[in-house]
Amino acid sequence: KAVQGDSAAYHGYWGVDFTTTDPRLGSEADFKELVSAAHKLNLKVIVDVVINHTADVIYYENGKPKVSKAEASIKKPNWLNAISNYHNLGNNPVRGNAALDGDFFGLDDLATEKEVVIKGWIDIWSTWITKFDIDGMRIDTFKHVNPEFWKRFIPEIKKVAAKAGKTDFPIFGEAADADPETLATYVAGGQVSSVLDFAFQKKMKSFVQYGFSAQELAEL
């Protein structure tokens, strides 16, 4: 959805159709041509993947989740249209784990512990490898998805990539946290082999942009 409420998105994270390219950015043929051209230049194409949520389609009436008739079948594949495949707890839930189960700024939070959701996402992103020949994944809002999901999803994606001849298929998570010990848990806990280094980014920014002492950077 390009527009939600009083806000507009250039970034495309408000996804409704995960099976194809955004027509505002070009056709499937255009994307295949882009990937092919990149490969000829010995470049890899890393796709930004959103697992945690979809566009904001579900709304709440007297505490019950609902979808308008106009948007009841807007998402693709069809399993994404089932309200039962979402946590439906809103932005700041009083029960459950807010980080894992709550909506991310209103975006519909998927129940990534459910088998249909796990298999559905594996199928979708496997197709992007076999159909479009992509070379890796940067996974958005990584820390907002339960660890058990990643331990199923990532090995399966790696298998598909290997069958496609991509033994080196980088997958790294975007876990927005500047604490190195917290970041380390995602790797040491076996969820993913790499995460973006927000700890380094924070210390480096303080040193370069604001002239803070290099001591903290050295200690990191």
Disulfide bonds with the S-S distance in Angstrom:
none
